[in-house]
Amino acid sequence: MQTSLHSRERYCERVLGIPPEEIKAYLEENSAQVEKAVLNMLDEAELIMVKDGKEYRLMDLFLLVAAGQTVVTVVKSDYGFDEDMNRQIVQHLLEKVRALRQELHEKTESALQCQAAIKAEAEALDQEIKSLESKIKEKQALRRQLVARSDGIEAELDALNKLIDQESTKLIYSTAYKLEELRNGKKRA
């Protein structure tokens, strides 16, 4: 990690309290120490958030902003009040952020466990569905066999009825019966 000239200047002005007109001269003599101090401050600062490619860290009233591997600025938190009130505001907001992070952590753990249980149950249901689909296919095949047997029985009965009809017709249409039918047909006409 490195520091930009701007971050070193802001450190001198905002943390060390050096007047703006003296910062350039101070940095010419103490640049390495200021760089080390900014990096130490960054290491000790609490990570607040990472957003839009920038890392925001807070130490006391000072916000350090890093982009990539470079500290780009140091800002003193000021909400328009005296330093003590600004410090209280920072502490209050920091406690709120910590509490919300803790809540998120706990809920994330709980959510992951719940999601794992749901996934396991869904997989079990998928297996049960596959098993039931397999049984349905077996039952459908069995049903088709039964319908085919029933159709075969019906066809056999139909064939027997036709055969009975044919043989019965032979019985009633003897030559004598045909002659009588012909004679009766002429009388009716």
N, C-alpha and C positions, 0 to 999 in steps of 0.2 A: 504494500500500500504506500502511496505517496501523497503529498499535499500540493495543492495549487498555490501560486503566489497569492491569489485572492484570499484563500483560506488562512494563510499565514498572516496576511495583513489584518483580516477580521479578528483573528485570535489576539494579535497584539492590541488592537483597538478595544475589543469587547471583553476579553478575559483579563488582559494585563492592564488595561486602562491607559495605554499610551496614546497621547494626542495624535490625530491623523498626520500632522505635519512632521512628526518625529519618527513615524513608523519606518520609512524608507531607510533612514540612517541606522535605526535599531536593527532592522533585518540584515543590513550589510555586515554588521558585527556579530549577530546572533542567529543567523538563518538556520544553522544545523540544530541548535538547541530548541528553536521555535518549532521546527519540523518535528523533532522528537516529542516535544510537549503536546503538539496537536495529535500525533499518532497515539501517544499514551492516553490522552483524553478520549480518543476514539475507542481504544481498547476497553477503557473503563466505563464508557457510556452504555446505556441500556438501549437496545434496539427497539424502536417504536414501531416502525413499519418500513416496508419496501413497496415503492409505488413508482410507476413510470420510469423504471430503470434506476431509481435513486433509493439509497438507503438512508433512513432518518434515525439518528441516535440522539439520546438525551442524557446529559450529565448536569445535575443541579438545574440551573436556569439556561444552560447552553445546549442548543440544538446543532448537531454536526450533520452535514449533508455530504454523502459520498456518491459519486457516479463512477461505476466501474471500479477501478483500483485507485481512484483519486478523491481525496477530501476536497470538496469544491468550495465550501463556506462554513463559517461558524456564526450562528445567530444567537443573540441573547433574547430569551422569551420576555416579551413586554406586552401586557394586556391593558396598558394605560393606567396602571396603578404604581404604587411605590414597590420597591424590591421585595419587601416582606409579603405584601399581598400577591404579587406576581408569583412568588415562591409557593404560597398556599394554593393558588390556582393550579400551578403546574403539578403540585403534589396531589391535589384532588383529582385532576384529570388522569394523572399517571396511575393512581389507585383504581380509578374506574376502568382504565384500559387493562390493567393487570387482572382485575376481577372478571372482566368480560373474556379475557384470554383464558382464564382458569375455567370459566363456565363453558367456553367453546371446547376446551380440551376434554372436560368431563363429558359433555354431550357428544363429542366426536367419538370418544371411547364407547359410550353407550350405543351410539348410532351404528358403529362398526360391528358391535356384538349383535345388535338387532338385525342388521343387514345380513350378517353371516347366518343367523338362525333362519331368516326369511329365505335366503338362497338355498340353504340345506332343505328346507321344507318344500320349496319350489322344485328342487331336483328330485325329491322323493315323490312329489306329485307327478312329475314328468315320467318317472319310472312306472308309477302306478297306471298312468294314462297309457303308456306303451303296452303294459301287461294287459290292460282292459281292451285296448285296440286289437291285440293279438287274440284274446279270447273272443272278441266280437267277430273277427275274421274266421276263427274256428267254428263258431256258432252259425255264421252265415253259410259256410261251406256245408256244415251238417244240415242246415235248413234246405239248401239247394238239393242235397242228396235225398232228403225226405220228400221234397216236392217232386223230384224226378221219380222216386219210387211210387208216389201217389199217382202221378201222371201215367206211369207204366201200368199200375193196377187198373186205372180207369180205361186205358187203351185196351188192356186185356179183356175187361168187361165189355167194352164196346165191340170188340172183335167177336166175343162169344155171343152177344146179342145179335150181331149180323149173321153169324153162322146159324143161330137158332132160327132167325127170320128166314134165311135161305132154305134151311131144311124143312121148316114148317110150311113154307110156300110150296115146296115139292110135294108135301103131303096133301095139301088142299087142291093143288092143280093137277090132279090125275086126269087122264084122258076123259073119263066119264064126267068129271066135274066140269071140264072145259066145254064139252058138248052140251051139257045142261045149261051152262051159262050162255052159250051161243043161242040155244033155243029160247031161253027166257028173254034174252036181249031182243029177239025178233018179235016176241009177243008184246013186249013193252013199247016197242017203237010204233 
